[in-house]
Amino acid sequence: MRLIVSAGGTGGHIYPALATIDALKKQEPDSAILYVGGQRGLEKNIVPQKGIPFKALEIQGFKRKLSWDNLKTMYLFLKAVKDAKKIIKEFKPDVVVGMGGYVSGAVVYAAQAMGIPTVIHEQNSVVGLTNKFLSRYVDKIGIAFEAARSQFPQAKVKFVGNPRAQEVVRVRSHFNWNEYGLKNNKPTLLIFGGSQGALKINQATIEAMPAFNQRNYQVVFVTGQKRYEGVIAQLNQRHTLVGENVVIKPYISNMPEIMPKVSIILGRAGATSIAEITALGVPSILVPSPYVTADHQTKNAQSLVKAGAAEMITEDNLNSESLLKVVDNLMNEDAHRLEMEHAAKQIGVVDAADQLVALMRTAISEKH
Ligand SMILES: CC(=O)N[C@H]1[C@@H](OP(=O)(O)OP(=O)(O)OC[C@H]2O[C@@H](n3ccc(=O)[nH]c3=O)[C@H](O)[C@@H]2O)O[C@H](CO)[C@@H](O)[C@@H]1O
């Protein structure tokens, strides 16, 4: 198969795209793949590192308020569609798949205008702006939450799950905490606020640090690439030492290796984090971001809480005391953690990437 994939902006869109590419390559090792991303998103670093051919378009998001900047956005969108057409004409894909982010809007729009089979994948329970726009034009739509179905033209929709779930369960992790200077086989808490890090989670963790230093479990604290220096500066200002059982990282690029070795995850309730947590069955404490469309992270988190797979703290109620209380309780309750593991695994869709590839094949065969 000749495949163009487009996904931009945040890890939540990019990692499912990479997992789909991976699944296709396993099924058809001689497939030709091109990833088209934006010039500014995380994809420009992540994708080439994986050795996947990458082309970038210049694009920016619409402001919800009326502004002159939206004229520039419109100009960039039309130019990106034109550039995408050139790329598509040269590459001659059998199918073009969009996995979210503004850039995928231009690429998939261009492809359908050229009569090429198109598929989009929506990771969230509340449909993103780009996918909403594209849903009129595309042939097939893969979803990861049943709640998304009614927001799309229903005849095109198929529930497939989130492809990243399949990738993380297939990894045979040989990771050893010694590589982080920690002890192997000690209970470990992983704290991370989505792909960019989260200010409030970082703040509560900084304040909880003196207590964490005294605990008999280990803590891996991921700040987000751009927030790392600020976190270290704050710890220094407060003269807070970091214990031998704590490690602070700006970003983790091998999450599928790390996550299976973790006892509890404390983090945001982004769609792709949730897919990973449920595929692997990791007990989690979720702090939904209140800054997202239609408060969809709260809905994501509630679906896990209802199933008994996670605990939730709202951002308003998050501070060092509430954080430590929930973590300490869970660390002390082995049986409860085990129940949460089972409950989480019940929700995970572990063949989601294969299902999305099958949907791509249907789009191709129905078009011809
Ligand atoms: C602010 C915002 O708009 N957030 C959205 C964004 O989240 P965002 O991309 O931040 O969060 P997600 O949970 O969806 O995905 C994060 C991904 O990054 C990975 N990761 C994270 C940290 C790290 O150090 N290393 C690493 O690899 C995670 O394992 C995961 O694969 O897209 C999601 C999917 O559309 C939405 O649900 C979120 O609401």
The ligand as an SDF file (V2000), in Angstrom:
LIG
                    3D

 39 41  0  0  0  0  0  0  0  0999 V2000
   -4.3560   20.5040   25.5680 C   0  0  0  0  0  0  0  0  0  0  0  0
   -4.9650   19.6450   24.5480 C   0  0  0  0  0  0  0  0  0  0  0  0
   -5.5400   20.0760   23.5520 O   0  0  0  0  0  0  0  0  0  0  0  0
   -4.8550   18.3610   24.7830 N   0  0  0  0  0  0  0  0  0  0  0  0
   -5.3650   17.3890   23.8540 C   0  0  0  0  0  0  0  0  0  0  0  0
   -4.2000   16.6930   23.2430 C   0  0  0  0  0  0  0  0  0  0  0  0
   -3.5070   16.1240   24.3660 O   0  0  0  0  0  0  0  0  0  0  0  0
   -2.0240   15.5760   24.4820 P   0  0  0  0  0  0  0  0  0  0  0  0
   -1.4380   15.3090   23.1790 O   0  0  0  0  0  0  0  0  0  0  0  0
   -1.2810   16.4520   25.4140 O   0  0  0  0  0  0  0  0  0  0  0  0
   -2.3390   14.2660   25.3460 O   0  0  0  0  0  0  0  0  0  0  0  0
   -2.6770   12.7520   25.0110 P   0  0  0  0  0  0  0  0  0  0  0  0
   -2.9290   12.1380   26.3140 O   0  0  0  0  0  0  0  0  0  0  0  0
   -3.7640   12.5730   24.0200 O   0  0  0  0  0  0  0  0  0  0  0  0
   -1.3300   12.1650   24.3760 O   0  0  0  0  0  0  0  0  0  0  0  0
   -0.0990   12.3100   24.9640 C   0  0  0  0  0  0  0  0  0  0  0  0
    0.8620   11.3630   24.2990 C   0  0  0  0  0  0  0  0  0  0  0  0
    2.1730   11.8060   24.5300 O   0  0  0  0  0  0  0  0  0  0  0  0
    2.9280   10.7460   25.1210 C   0  0  0  0  0  0  0  0  0  0  0  0
    3.9760   11.3060   25.9660 N   0  0  0  0  0  0  0  0  0  0  0  0
    3.6860   12.2040   26.9380 C   0  0  0  0  0  0  0  0  0  0  0  0
    4.6770   12.6890   27.7510 C   0  0  0  0  0  0  0  0  0  0  0  0
    6.0020   12.2470   27.5500 C   0  0  0  0  0  0  0  0  0  0  0  0
    6.9400   12.6400   28.2280 O   0  0  0  0  0  0  0  0  0  0  0  0
    6.2500   11.3610   26.5720 N   0  0  0  0  0  0  0  0  0  0  0  0
    5.2660   10.8750   25.7640 C   0  0  0  0  0  0  0  0  0  0  0  0
    5.5380   10.0490   24.8890 O   0  0  0  0  0  0  0  0  0  0  0  0
    1.9130    9.9220   25.8760 C   0  0  0  0  0  0  0  0  0  0  0  0
    2.4090    8.6570   26.1720 O   0  0  0  0  0  0  0  0  0  0  0  0
    0.7630    9.9460   24.8750 C   0  0  0  0  0  0  0  0  0  0  0  0
    0.9890    9.0280   23.8430 O   0  0  0  0  0  0  0  0  0  0  0  0
   -4.7020   15.7970   22.3470 O   0  0  0  0  0  0  0  0  0  0  0  0
   -5.5530   14.8100   22.9240 C   0  0  0  0  0  0  0  0  0  0  0  0
   -5.9780   13.8900   21.8150 C   0  0  0  0  0  0  0  0  0  0  0  0
   -6.5950   14.5750   20.7900 O   0  0  0  0  0  0  0  0  0  0  0  0
   -6.7470   15.4490   23.6510 C   0  0  0  0  0  0  0  0  0  0  0  0
   -7.5100   14.5100   24.3640 O   0  0  0  0  0  0  0  0  0  0  0  0
   -6.2380   16.4180   24.5780 C   0  0  0  0  0  0  0  0  0  0  0  0
   -7.3130   17.0270   25.2380 O   0  0  0  0  0  0  0  0  0  0  0  0
  1  2  1  0
  2  3  2  0
  2  4  1  0
  4  5  1  0
  5  6  1  0
  5 38  1  0
  6  7  1  0
  6 32  1  0
  7  8  1  0
  8  9  2  0
  8 10  1  0
  8 11  1  0
 11 12  1  0
 12 13  2  0
 12 14  1  0
 12 15  1  0
 15 16  1  0
 16 17  1  0
 17 18  1  0
 17 30  1  0
 18 19  1  0
 19 20  1  0
 19 28  1  0
 20 21  1  0
 20 26  1  0
 21 22  2  0
 22 23  1  0
 23 24  2  0
 23 25  1  0
 25 26  1  0
 26 27  2  0
 28 29  1  0
 28 30  1  0
 30 31  1  0
 32 33  1  0
 33 34  1  0
 33 36  1  0
 34 35  1  0
 36 37  1  0
 36 38  1  0
 38 39  1  0
M  END
$$$$
